[in-house]
Amino acid sequence: MVGLMNIADHIRIIPNFPKPGINFYDIATLLAHPQAWRSTIEQLEARLARYQPDMLMGIESRGFLVAAPLAMAMGCGFGMVRKKGKLPGKTMSYRYTLEYGQDEIEIQPDLIKPGSNIVLVDDLLATGGTMAAAAHLIEQAGSQVAAGLCIIELEGLNGRQTFGRPFEALLHCPA
């Protein structure tokens, strides 16, 4: 156990990326600091304990970086929510509308036991559209979404409301 660290000190903010007026919260600097990364996983695990997940589903792609080590630490399964066409075998897909167009995500339903308690994981929650779509897809597969979890929640974008389920974040940052 590393102990509680201020992980905000290890996240770099890149202004005007990917376009003017947007701040990009870069977790690469967090991942590069072993003690801060371990502390992040420990803090996330403490937030999730009450949900008792059977599986964590990471949302492409930075959600994989968060969900996989967290699932290992918690002793539960890990699965992926990916963009259409990226998963082999039988898949289920869901098309949804974003503020700038449409997107489509997929899961491998044979990896999720019906009735499982699932927590969706990503690095950052902005508008919540992708996380809400992933929750819909998992529920179509016959499991329940107990909560969503991110390292960072951007304030003022109503992502938590769009997701519409219990949600946990370690940091609350301006959009």
C-alpha positions in Angstrom: 0.0 0.0 0.0 1.4 3.3 -1.1 -0.9 5.6 0.8 -2.9 8.7 -0.2 -1.3 11.0 -2.7 -2.6 14.1 -4.4 -2.8 12.7 -7.9 -3.8 16.1 -9.4 -0.1 17.0 -8.9 0.8 14.2 -11.5 -1.7 15.1 -14.2 -0.5 17.5 -16.8 -3.0 20.0 -18.4 -2.3 20.8 -22.0 -4.2 24.0 -23.0 -5.9 24.3 -26.5 -5.6 20.6 -27.3 -7.1 19.0 -29.4 -8.5 22.4 -30.4 -8.6 26.0 -29.1 -10.4 26.5 -25.9 -10.1 22.8 -24.8 -7.9 21.7 -21.9 -6.6 18.2 -22.3 -6.1 16.4 -19.0 -3.1 14.1 -19.8 -2.8 11.0 -17.5 0.5 10.0 -19.2 2.4 11.9 -16.5 0.4 10.0 -13.8 1.1 6.6 -15.5 4.8 7.5 -15.6 5.0 8.0 -11.8 4.8 4.5 -10.2 3.9 5.7 -6.7 1.2 8.1 -7.9 -0.2 5.5 -10.2 -0.4 2.9 -7.4 -2.0 5.4 -5.2 -4.6 6.2 -7.9 -5.5 2.5 -8.2 -5.8 2.2 -4.4 -8.0 5.3 -4.2 -10.2 4.0 -7.1 -10.5 0.6 -5.4 -11.6 2.2 -2.2 -14.4 4.1 -4.1 -15.6 0.9 -5.8 -15.6 -1.5 -2.8 -19.2 -0.8 -1.9 -20.4 -1.7 -5.5 -19.0 -5.2 -5.3 -18.4 -5.6 -9.0 -18.2 -8.9 -10.8 -16.5 -7.2 -13.7 -15.0 -3.9 -14.7 -15.5 -2.8 -18.3 -12.9 -0.4 -19.6 -13.9 2.1 -22.3 -11.5 2.5 -25.2 -8.7 3.3 -24.9 -7.5 5.0 -21.7 -10.3 3.2 -19.8 -8.4 0.0 -20.4 -5.3 1.5 -18.7 -7.4 2.2 -15.6 -9.8 -0.8 -15.5 -7.3 -3.6 -16.1 -5.0 -3.0 -13.1 -8.0 -2.0 -10.9 -9.8 -5.3 -11.8 -6.6 -7.2 -10.9 -6.4 -5.4 -7.5 -10.1 -6.1 -6.8 -10.0 -9.7 -7.9 -12.7 -9.3 -10.5 -13.0 -9.7 -14.3 -12.1 -7.2 -16.9 -13.7 -6.6 -20.3 -13.5 -4.0 -23.0 -15.9 -1.6 -24.6 -14.4 -0.8 -28.1 -15.2 1.0 -31.2 -17.0 -1.0 -33.8 -14.8 -3.5 -35.7 -12.1 -3.8 -33.1 -13.2 -6.9 -31.2 -13.0 -10.5 -32.6 -15.7 -13.1 -32.4 -19.3 -12.5 -31.6 -20.1 -8.9 -30.7 -23.0 -6.7 -29.8 -23.0 -3.1 -31.0 -24.8 0.1 -30.1 -24.9 3.3 -32.2 -25.4 6.5 -30.4 -25.4 10.3 -31.1 -22.6 12.6 -29.8 -22.6 16.4 -29.8 -20.6 16.3 -33.1 -22.0 13.2 -34.9 -22.5 9.5 -34.3 -20.3 6.7 -33.0 -20.7 2.9 -32.5 -19.3 0.8 -29.7 -19.1 -3.0 -29.2 -18.7 -5.6 -26.5 -18.2 -9.3 -26.5 -21.3 -10.6 -24.8 -20.0 -14.1 -24.1 -17.5 -12.6 -21.7 -20.2 -11.2 -19.5 -22.3 -13.5 -17.4 -26.0 -12.6 -17.4 -26.9 -10.8 -14.2 -23.4 -9.7 -13.5 -22.7 -6.5 -11.6 -20.7 -4.3 -13.9 -18.8 -1.1 -13.3 -17.8 1.0 -16.3 -14.4 2.6 -16.1 -12.7 5.4 -18.1 -10.0 8.0 -17.4 -12.3 11.0 -17.8 -16.0 11.8 -17.9 -17.0 14.8 -20.1 -20.5 14.8 -21.6 -21.2 11.2 -20.6 -22.5 10.1 -24.0 -20.1 7.2 -24.5 -20.4 5.9 -20.9 -24.3 6.1 -21.2 -24.1 4.2 -24.5 -21.8 1.5 -22.9 -24.3 1.1 -20.0 -27.1 0.6 -22.5 -25.2 -2.0 -24.3 -24.2 -3.9 -21.2 -27.8 -3.8 -20.0 -28.9 -5.2 -23.4 -26.5 -8.1 -22.8 -28.4 -8.9 -19.6 -26.2 -7.4 -16.9 -26.6 -4.5 -14.6 -24.4 -1.4 -14.5 -23.8 -0.7 -10.8 -21.8 2.5 -11.3 -19.4 4.4 -13.5 -15.9 5.4 -12.4 -13.3 7.8 -13.7 -10.2 9.5 -12.5 -11.4 12.9 -13.6 -14.8 14.4 -14.0 -15.1 17.6 -16.0 -17.5 19.9 -14.3 -20.3 21.8 -16.1 -20.7 19.3 -18.9 -23.5 17.3 -17.2 -21.8 13.9 -17.9 -23.0 12.5 -14.6 -26.6 13.3 -15.4 -26.3 11.9 -18.9 -24.9 8.7 -17.5 -27.8 8.5 -15.1 -26.4 5.9 -12.7 -24.2 6.1 -9.6 -20.9 7.7 -10.5 -17.5 8.1 -8.8 -14.5 10.3 -9.7 -11.3 11.2 -7.8 -10.9 14.7 -9.3 -13.5 17.3 -10.3 -11.9 19.7 -12.8 -13.1 22.6 -14.9 -14.0 21.8 -18.5 
